[in-house]
Amino acid sequence: MRLYLPIFILALLGFGFASFSVFMGTRLGPKRWNRAKLESYESGIEPTPHPPGGGRIPVKYYVTAMLFIVFDIEIIFLYPWAVTFNKLGAFGLVEMVTFVITVLVAYAYVWRRGGLEWD
Amino acid sequence: MTDQGMLQHLLAAPGTEPTLASFNTEIWWMVLLKAGMVFAFLLLTTIFMIWFERRVIGRMQNRPGPNRAGPFGLLQPVADALKLPLKEDIIPRSADKLIFVIAPVISATMAFIGFSVIPWGPEVSIFHHQTPLQLADLPVAVLVILAMSSIGVYGLVLAGWASGSPYSLLGALRSAAQVISYEIAMGLAFVAVFLYAGSLSTSAIVAAQNNGWFFWELPVSFVIYLFTMVGETNRLPFDLPEGEGELVAGYHTEYSSMKFAMFYLAEYINMTTVAALATTLFLGGWRAPWPISLWSGANTGWWPLLWFLIKVFILLFGYVWLRGTLPRVRYDQLMALGWKVLIPVSIVWILFIAVIRAWKLNFNSTAIYAVAGLVFVLLIIMVMAWDEAAQQRAARNAPTEASPQPAVAGPGQPAAPAFPVPPLDLPHYHGTGVEPGNSATPAREVTGA
């Protein structure tokens, strides 16, 4: 815990500075009410009305998010392996290559099925 | 430095490499002092970078840049910083008020935390106390930076969502997809470094580069990291989340006054942090570059701080240079670079470097040869895939050059494209009322109309 203490102190400094600045921004600036100013900015046209339930988002973003999880978990396994590589020896190398190749199979499948195409 | 300090320093010279143990015995005021130093450094660097970027971009575009406020326009960012809180702070009617206010604070705070584990130098004496020039170090220090860059994305996404404006939402979605895509390549680029250093602690990684910077041993990882650090910080040519030509300002379209300033600050601090991380992981951290490193005193005392700052600012100049040189890429190009180039290249590179490492460590096992053969096959597959992609691209580009030919149906009969096209050789295309022969710019020949 002692090692983490300086990080918390810097976090407090940064948080204090950011929240103080945002607070001062609301106090120091002028307040001139104008109905059009509070509309959301859409380059001058009438703002789009809000769709119920927040609207729809292209499914591509969900595919990207799922692929991110797949590869992030691969990274989670790679870090401890890299740090203890010297102790694991040839066993660690063979195991990791096997694991990475199974992930690469999934990757090649996603690529062939067009999961990486954005258009 | 006093004589006594110098003596202490000389006595401590063999042990100037800080270890994790030296962070466990810190005095409380030293922690506060160093936290204040990091905080002040980040604010000053941001202020300096705003001025530096505008000046350098100005030079690159053949104009002077800001030169009115103070000598060389140095006070321009100060004037900007004073102006921003005096502007009206607008919260749009459609915004989710609480989250709209919290989002910039999240962004800025996380940006500050990321820098805490960066080593600035070896052990020095401050007021006769030996202390490493580094705020904090952990057995998992690099993970702290990765975690903070991930949580920083929450700031952007929440800002875009809470604004209740389509432009903001689009910018936030793009930003989230871009940052998580490039984070994978970034995480994979680090694996090779951890493999060589055998640790995630930043001070241990710098210590491991005593005999040579990782830049020389792991050039592919370094190049991949350079790509991802531009993608992670949403800077040109990868600044799609705030591409002003299409999204106004992306996730911070609706922000004004100090809330906008916090996003700006977070962006510049993140730039500094990833540049400092590149220095730490690949460029030897605070170690002196080659000709200077021949001098025995180069890596002791306060000098390393100078080498560290020089390296960081060279990388920051690279950011400005990129911005002055390259146009923005398309979003599908950006995602294709991240998913189809950076990720497979770094995975195969990691396996390759692991085999090399196993060879060097002499594991005494025939399995290494089998793995080496496998990695070789992977390399061949990758080169073949690259070749196939190049051929596909050539095939895709070929018809566009030949397309005018089939569009002409025949003599006396107008071409019939699938959709109505206005005639392309109208006079106003070549200057109004001027015959093509007389105009200053000769009429461009238009075929296929």
Boltz contact constraints between the chains, C-beta under 6 A:
constraints:
  - contact:
      token1: [A, 2]
      token2: [B, 24]
      max_distance: 6.0
  - contact:
      token1: [A, 3]
      token2: [B, 23]
      max_distance: 6.0
  - contact:
      token1: [A, 3]
      token2: [B, 138]
      max_distance: 6.0
  - contact:
      token1: [A, 6]
      token2: [B, 31]
      max_distance: 6.0
  - contact:
      token1: [A, 6]
      token2: [B, 35]
      max_distance: 6.0
  - contact:
      token1: [A, 6]
      token2: [B, 135]
      max_distance: 6.0
  - contact:
      token1: [A, 6]
      token2: [B, 136]
      max_distance: 6.0
  - contact:
      token1: [A, 7]
      token2: [B, 116]
      max_distance: 6.0
  - contact:
      token1: [A, 7]
      token2: [B, 136]
      max_distance: 6.0
  - contact:
      token1: [A, 9]
      token2: [B, 35]
      max_distance: 6.0
  - contact:
      token1: [A, 10]
      token2: [B, 35]
      max_distance: 6.0
  - contact:
      token1: [A, 10]
      token2: [B, 112]
      max_distance: 6.0
  - contact:
      token1: [A, 10]
      token2: [B, 116]
      max_distance: 6.0
  - contact:
      token1: [A, 11]
      token2: [B, 113]
      max_distance: 6.0
  - contact:
      token1: [A, 13]
      token2: [B, 35]
      max_distance: 6.0
  - contact:
      token1: [A, 13]
      token2: [B, 39]
      max_distance: 6.0
  - contact:
      token1: [A, 14]
      token2: [B, 109]
      max_distance: 6.0
  - contact:
      token1: [A, 14]
      token2: [B, 112]
      max_distance: 6.0
  - contact:
      token1: [A, 15]
      token2: [B, 109]
      max_distance: 6.0
  - contact:
      token1: [A, 18]
      token2: [B, 105]
      max_distance: 6.0
  - contact:
      token1: [A, 18]
      token2: [B, 108]
      max_distance: 6.0
  - contact:
      token1: [A, 18]
      token2: [B, 109]
      max_distance: 6.0
  - contact:
      token1: [A, 18]
      token2: [B, 262]
      max_distance: 6.0
  - contact:
      token1: [A, 19]
      token2: [B, 105]
      max_distance: 6.0
  - contact:
      token1: [A, 21]
      token2: [B, 258]
      max_distance: 6.0
  - contact:
      token1: [A, 22]
      token2: [B, 258]
      max_distance: 6.0
  - contact:
      token1: [A, 22]
      token2: [B, 259]
      max_distance: 6.0
  - contact:
      token1: [A, 24]
      token2: [B, 85]
      max_distance: 6.0
  - contact:
      token1: [A, 25]
      token2: [B, 85]
      max_distance: 6.0
  - contact:
      token1: [A, 25]
      token2: [B, 89]
      max_distance: 6.0
  - contact:
      token1: [A, 25]
      token2: [B, 257]
      max_distance: 6.0
  - contact:
      token1: [A, 25]
      token2: [B, 258]
      max_distance: 6.0
  - contact:
      token1: [A, 26]
      token2: [B, 89]
      max_distance: 6.0
  - contact:
      token1: [A, 28]
      token2: [B, 85]
      max_distance: 6.0
  - contact:
      token1: [A, 28]
      token2: [B, 86]
      max_distance: 6.0
  - contact:
      token1: [A, 29]
      token2: [B, 87]
      max_distance: 6.0
  - contact:
      token1: [A, 29]
      token2: [B, 88]
      max_distance: 6.0
  - contact:
      token1: [A, 29]
      token2: [B, 89]
      max_distance: 6.0
  - contact:
      token1: [A, 29]
      token2: [B, 257]
      max_distance: 6.0
  - contact:
      token1: [A, 30]
      token2: [B, 88]
      max_distance: 6.0
  - contact:
      token1: [A, 38]
      token2: [B, 92]
      max_distance: 6.0
  - contact:
      token1: [A, 38]
      token2: [B, 93]
      max_distance: 6.0
  - contact:
      token1: [A, 40]
      token2: [B, 92]
      max_distance: 6.0
  - contact:
      token1: [A, 40]
      token2: [B, 94]
      max_distance: 6.0
  - contact:
      token1: [A, 40]
      token2: [B, 164]
      max_distance: 6.0
  - contact:
      token1: [A, 40]
      token2: [B, 165]
      max_distance: 6.0
  - contact:
      token1: [A, 41]
      token2: [B, 253]
      max_distance: 6.0
  - contact:
      token1: [A, 48]
      token2: [B, 166]
      max_distance: 6.0
  - contact:
      token1: [A, 61]
      token2: [B, 173]
      max_distance: 6.0
  - contact:
      token1: [A, 61]
      token2: [B, 177]
      max_distance: 6.0
  - contact:
      token1: [A, 64]
      token2: [B, 177]
      max_distance: 6.0
  - contact:
      token1: [A, 68]
      token2: [B, 180]
      max_distance: 6.0
  - contact:
      token1: [A, 71]
      token2: [B, 184]
      max_distance: 6.0
  - contact:
      token1: [A, 75]
      token2: [B, 187]
      max_distance: 6.0
  - contact:
      token1: [A, 78]
      token2: [B, 191]
      max_distance: 6.0
  - contact:
      token1: [A, 82]
      token2: [B, 191]
      max_distance: 6.0
  - contact:
      token1: [A, 82]
      token2: [B, 194]
      max_distance: 6.0
  - contact:
      token1: [A, 82]
      token2: [B, 195]
      max_distance: 6.0
  - contact:
      token1: [A, 83]
      token2: [B, 194]
      max_distance: 6.0
  - contact:
      token1: [A, 83]
      token2: [B, 198]
      max_distance: 6.0
  - contact:
      token1: [A, 85]
      token2: [B, 195]
      max_distance: 6.0
  - contact:
      token1: [A, 89]
      token2: [B, 363]
      max_distance: 6.0
  - contact:
      token1: [A, 90]
      token2: [B, 363]
      max_distance: 6.0
  - contact:
      token1: [A, 90]
      token2: [B, 365]
      max_distance: 6.0
  - contact:
      token1: [A, 90]
      token2: [B, 367]
      max_distance: 6.0
  - contact:
      token1: [A, 90]
      token2: [B, 368]
      max_distance: 6.0
  - contact:
      token1: [A, 93]
      token2: [B, 354]
      max_distance: 6.0
  - contact:
      token1: [A, 93]
      token2: [B, 358]
      max_distance: 6.0
  - contact:
      token1: [A, 93]
      token2: [B, 371]
      max_distance: 6.0
  - contact:
      token1: [A, 94]
      token2: [B, 367]
      max_distance: 6.0
  - contact:
      token1: [A, 97]
      token2: [B, 351]
      max_distance: 6.0
  - contact:
      token1: [A, 97]
      token2: [B, 371]
      max_distance: 6.0
  - contact:
      token1: [A, 116]
      token2: [B, 339]
      max_distance: 6.0
  - contact:
      token1: [A, 116]
      token2: [B, 340]
      max_distance: 6.0
  - contact:
      token1: [A, 118]
      token2: [B, 332]
      max_distance: 6.0
  - contact:
      token1: [A, 118]
      token2: [B, 335]
      max_distance: 6.0
  - contact:
      token1: [A, 119]
      token2: [B, 332]
      max_distance: 6.0
